[in-house]
Amino acid sequence: MAISTQMTRRTLFAASLGLLAAPAILREKAEAAVTGASRRMDITPLPEINQFKLGSYKFTVVRDGINISEKPFETYGTNQDPETVQALLTANFLPADKLLNGYAPVLIDTGSDLILVDTGFGAGGRARGLGKLTEGLKVAGYSPEDVTLVALTHLHGDHIGGLMEEGAPAFKNARYVIGEAEYDFWSNTAREGTPAEGGHKAVLANVAPLVEKATFIRDGASVAPGMTAMLAAGHSPGHMVFHVESEGKRLVLTGDTANHYILSLLRPDWEVRFDMDKAQAAAARRKVFDMIAADKIAFLGYHMPFPAVGFAERQDGGYRFVPKTYQFDI
């Protein structure tokens, strides 16, 4: 009889919970019916940061945001038939009619310096879900005040937009390393009245206020201990890549040398709308990724699939992107 009483009490308790929960469930279903809301998975639940070691250096890659656009053939392979571009995407399990582009600034903690390479969109991108660099740094346990050096691969808006915040330097304790040829081009008033005028204005607003704390560098210059610059122009007039080495481990920050892991790497000679000198940009892709493939070293490409780090091996006249897994963790 005791057992029967215990079961009855449990049954009544469970039933009471069900009665309490039922109205909430019914309300949720009713709201969904009215609003069209559902529990579907969001298409962008990617991690905001990814951290790994290179020798004694700690890297933090931040996802500044993503952008989805249509008609990939209007950006990549502009010297090809649209059907050829679409066929390559389809063959690599990607949509033929849409393109997802990500942005990946990186913080390098060397133990003596905190080096930020490129800065994302900043406040100007936040209305579009971009400009998440500062948020990502905080997730990683850093603040903008901790950054001691900002190195810029080049001066396009998605790389310099985060330099200023509400009219003041976003990284107030940092010094800056900027390509001399790149700054000379974009800051020159000769850009006014040309297609480059928008970039010129962005550089005047975001970079020019910082020149007193900047070092202007050329090909082969030292950026910091273990970090050197190499000119890889074409995407922009003074585009740089950075070689980083620690305890015999090497990684190349390739910036925008290649902007898509299929359309730019497998087909490095295809023209890209955003490359200012298309032939020079293609030559730079060949030079940089021939070296990366031959030396079997890692690279971080600003627009590669997050966390934007991997390797390249020669394939089909171009290069196959091999994303990193656990090789930096053990």
N, C-alpha and C positions, 0 to 999 in steps of 0.2 A: 504493500500500500504506500509506503514511504517513497519507493521508486516512482510509482505512478504520480504521486504528488509533486516530486521534483521535476518530472518530465512536463507536467502541466504548467508549473511555474516558468520553466524555460520556454515552453511554447508560447505562453502568454507574454513573456518578456520580449521574445523575438517578434511576436505579432505587434506589440506596442511600438517597437522600433520601426517596423514596416509601415504602420499607420502614420507615424511621425514623418517618415521619409517620403511617403507617397505624394503629399501635396507639393513638396519641393520638386520632385521628379516631374509631376504633372505640369507645374508652372514652367519648368525648363523646356519641356516639350512644346508647350503652348507658345512660349516666347520664340522658340526656334521656328515654329510654323509661321509666325507673324513676320519675323525678321529675316528668315532664310539662313540663320546661323546654323552651323553644324560643328562637329568636333573633328573636322578634317585636319590633316597635318599641314602646317604652313610649309611653303616651298623653300624657306630660307632659315631652317633651324640649325645653321652651321655654328661651330664654336667661334667666339669672338677673338680668341688668341690661341697660339700654339707655341710651345716652348721646347727648345732642344739645346744640346751642348755641341760646341765645336771646339775640341781641345779644352782649354780652360775658359773659353768664352761662352756666355749664355745668350742665346737668341730668343727674342720674343717677337713673333709675327702677329700683327694685328690686322683683322679684317675691317678695313675702313668702310666697307659697304659693297653692294653689288648693283649692277645696272643691267636690265634686260632690254634688248633692242630687237628689231625685226630686220629682215633682209640682210643676212651676214655678208652676202656677196657685194653689197654696196660699201663695205669696209675692207674686207679681205679678198685677195684675188681679183682686184679691180681690173687687171689686165687679162682676166680669164672670162669665159662664158659663165653666166650665173649658174647654169646647169652643172658645170664642172665643179664649182664650189659646193653646191648642194650635194652632189654625189659623194664628194670626199667627206662631208659631214655625216651623211647617212651611213657610209661605209664604216665610220668610227662611232656609230651608235649615238649620234648627236642629232638634235632637231635640224632640219634643213632650212627652217624659216625663222628661227629665233637664235639669239646669241646672249649668253650670260657673261658679263665682264666683271671681274673682281679687282680689288685694289689692296695692296699688301705692303704698307710701311713696316719697317722692322727696327727693333731696338736691340743693340748689341752691348751687353754688359761685359766689359773687359776686366773688371776688377778695379781699374783706375779711372775709366771713362764710361759714360753711358752715351753711346753713339746712336742717334736716330737717323735712319736713311729714308728720306722722303717723308712727306707729312700728310698725304691724303687731301681731301677736299676742304676740311675745316668747316667753319660755320656756314659757308656758302652752299654746302651740300646737304645740310641737315634736313631741310624741308623735303628732300628726296630720299631720306633714309641713309644718307652717306655721312661722312665726317665723324666717324666713330673712333678715331685714333685715341683721343684723350680718354674716352670711356674704356677702351681696351687696355691702355697703360695702367689705369686704376685697378682693373681686374687683375692685372699681373703684379700689383703691389708697388707700382711706380707712380710718380706724379710728374707733370710737365716741368716742375722746378728741378727735378733730379737730372734732367738731360743736360749733358755738358758739351755735346757737339752734335750739330745737325749737318749731315752731308747730303747733297742733292745730286741725283743722277742727271737731272736736267730740269728745265723750268716750265714745263707744261702745268696747267692749272690743277690737275689731279695729284700733282706732286708738291706743289707749293701752297695750296689753299689753306693748309693748317698752320702756316708760319705765324700768322697774326690772329689775334682773338680780341674782338671789340677794340680795334685800333691800336693794340699794344702787342709786343712780342709774346707769343704763346709759350715759348721756352726761354724765360727771362734770364736764366743763368747760362745759356748756351753760347758758344761761338759757332761759326758757320764755315763750311767748305763748299765752294761753288766753282764750277768750271768757268775759266776766264772767257773762252770763246762763246760759251752759252750766254753768259751775262752780257757780254759786249753786243751780241746780236739782239737780244730781247729788250735791252735798255735803250738802244739807239732810237732816236726820234725818226730815223728813216723808216721805221715800221709803221708810222702813222699813215693812214690812208691806204694801207695794203691789207691783204687777208690776215697778216700777222698782228694787226693793231690790237685785237682783243688780248692776245698773249702779252703784248707790250704793256698794256694797261695793268694786267694782272701782276706782272713783274714789278712795275712801279709801285703798286699798292702793297705787295706782299714781301718782295725781296729788297727793293731799294732802301727801305727804312733800316735794314740790318747790315748794310755794307761796312759800317765802321767796325763791326765785330766779325767781319768775314775775311777769309783767306781765299784768294783766287788761284786756282791750280790749272796745270796743263797735264798732258799725257805723261804718265810715269811718276807723278808726284806722290809723296807720302801723305796720307790723310790722317793717320794715327799709327801707333806701333802695331805692326801686323796687318796694316790695311793700306793698299796702294790703288791709285786710279789709273785707268786705261781709257783713252779716247775711243769711242765707238760711235762716231757721228753718222748721221743719215736720218734717223728718226727726228732729230733736231740737230742744229749746227754744231753744238758742243756736247752732245750726249756722252756721258761717262758710264763705265762699269767699274765696280770696286772689287778687288781681290782681297780676301780676308784669310789669314793663316794663323793658327794657334796650335802649338804642340804638334806640328807636322800635319795637321788636318787643314784642308783647304775648301773654300766655298767662294763662288763668284756671284756678286749681286749684279744681275744683268739688266736691271731697270726695264726699259721698254725696247731692248734690242729685239726681242720676240714677244709679241703681244697675245698670241693664242697658241695653246699647246698642240693643236692640230694644224690649223691654217697657216701659222707662221713657222712652226718647226718642221713638220713633214714637207712643207712646200716653202722653203726659205726664200726662193726667188719670186714668189708671188708678191705683187705690189699691195701695199697697205695704204689706205686713204690718209692716215695720220702721219705717215712718214714723209717728211718734207723733201728729202732727196731720196727718191725711191731706189735708184741704182746703188747709191752709197749705203743705204740702209740694208739692202740685200747682201752687199759685200761684208758689212759689219756682222750680220747674222752668221754668215759662213765662217768668218774669222773667229768669232767668239765661240760658236758652238762646235767648230772643228777642234778647238783647243779643249773645251770641256769634255767632248767625247773621247778625244785621244788620251787625255790625262785622267779620265774617269773620276772627275771631281764633281762635287755637288754645285748646284746653282740655285739661286732664288730669283725668280722672275716676277716682277711686280704684278703682272696680270695672269700668272699661271693659276691653275685650280688651287684653292686654299688647302694647305698652308703655303702654297706657292714654292715649295722646295722639292727638288728632285735631281735626277740625272738625265743625261741625254746620250743616246747611242745612235750611231749612223744606221739609217734604214731608208731604203727606197729613194735614194738621192737626197734625203733630208735627214731628220733626226726624230727619234721616238722619245717622247717624254716618259720617264720612269719616276713616279712620285715616291717620295721617301716613305718609309714605314718605321722600323724600329732600329735602323742601323746607327742612329745618333744616340740611342738610349742605353746601349750596352757596350 
